[in-house]
Amino acid sequence: PLPLPLPLPDLPHKAVSAPQPQPKLTSSTSSFPELTDSFTPAQVDEWFATYNNGEFLDLLPSFQGLSGASLRHLTEDQLFRLIQPPVRGFALYNALHRDSGAQ
């Protein structure tokens, strides 16, 4: 670490504490990140790993290499056929479209 600069003589000296680490967010906004059409394949992989604490991580191999736009353009029916049981396909479809208003 770099040494802290000395206080200026004409300014009152104030003790400075080290910045505290930010706690990991546990709110619904961090647990449910929005996937957008602009996501790269690497960002889509990250979304699968982080959405609702990895809820869909086991499905990543089926969708690896897809962009956000490609993934979001899959229809509900296509996801039902790709994912077993179909209720998981429905859950993924809803997660992909939850913030866009398009379902």
Secondary structure as UniProt FT lines:
FT   TURN            9..10
FT   HELIX           28..31
FT   TURN            37..38
FT   HELIX           41..50
FT   HELIX           51..53
FT   TURN            54..56
FT   HELIX           57..59
FT   HELIX           60..63
FT   TURN            64..65
FT   HELIX           68..72
FT   HELIX           76..82
FT   HELIX           86..97
FT   TURN            98..100
//
